[in-house]
Amino acid sequence: MYSYEIQQLMELRNYLLEVKEYLHICNTSPQINYIHYDAWQDNFKIATDDRYEWTFKVKEKKKWKSFI
């Protein structure tokens, strides 16, 4: 996935991704240069070569109700 596609997905999902969506991004984006997990905030952060950056949560779909 390219950065603009990731941006569209993040906005569509309100920065709350399913596990399989997160893994798909990590496995298919050639531009990612930084991935970080903050256990204190339970957030992930991804940055790319073309200066995109996202902070988001990853949850199993069945646990989404407690976050919406």
C-alpha positions as CSV (number, residue, x, y, z in Angstrom):
1,M,0.0,0.0,0.0
2,Y,1.2,3.5,-0.7
3,S,1.0,6.3,1.8
4,Y,-2.1,8.0,0.3
5,E,-3.9,4.6,0.4
6,I,-3.0,4.2,4.1
7,Q,-4.2,7.7,4.8
8,Q,-7.5,7.0,3.2
9,L,-7.9,3.8,5.2
10,M,-7.0,5.5,8.5
11,E,-9.5,8.3,7.9
12,L,-12.2,5.7,6.9
13,R,-11.6,3.7,10.0
14,N,-11.1,6.7,12.4
15,Y,-7.6,5.5,13.2
16,L,-8.9,2.2,14.7
17,L,-7.7,-0.7,12.5
18,E,-8.4,-4.4,12.6
19,V,-5.4,-6.7,13.1
20,K,-5.5,-8.0,9.6
21,E,-5.6,-4.4,8.2
22,Y,-2.6,-3.5,10.2
23,L,-0.7,-6.6,9.1
24,H,-1.6,-5.9,5.4
25,I,-0.2,-2.4,5.7
26,C,3.0,-3.6,7.2
27,N,3.5,-6.4,4.7
28,T,2.6,-4.4,1.5
29,S,3.9,-0.9,2.0
30,P,7.4,-0.3,0.5
31,Q,7.6,3.2,2.1
32,I,7.3,2.4,5.8
33,N,10.6,3.2,7.6
34,Y,9.4,3.3,11.3
35,I,6.9,1.2,13.3
36,H,6.5,1.7,17.1
37,Y,4.1,0.4,19.7
38,D,3.5,2.5,22.9
39,A,2.3,0.0,25.5
40,W,1.4,2.8,27.9
41,Q,-1.0,4.4,25.5
42,D,-1.9,1.2,23.6
43,N,-1.1,3.0,20.3
44,F,0.8,2.1,17.2
45,K,2.8,4.6,15.2
46,I,3.9,4.3,11.6
47,A,6.0,6.7,9.6
48,T,7.0,6.6,5.9
49,D,9.8,7.8,3.7
50,D,7.5,10.4,2.1
51,R,6.8,12.1,5.5
52,Y,3.4,10.6,6.3
53,E,2.9,9.6,9.9
54,W,0.0,8.0,11.8
55,T,-0.8,7.1,15.4
56,F,-3.6,4.6,15.7
57,K,-5.0,1.7,17.7
58,V,-5.2,-1.9,16.5
59,K,-8.0,-4.2,18.0
60,E,-9.8,-7.4,17.2
61,K,-13.1,-6.5,15.5
62,K,-15.1,-8.2,18.3
63,K,-13.6,-5.8,20.8
64,W,-14.4,-2.6,18.9
65,K,-17.6,-1.8,20.8
66,S,-15.7,-0.8,23.8
67,F,-13.7,1.8,21.7
68,I,-16.4,3.3,19.7
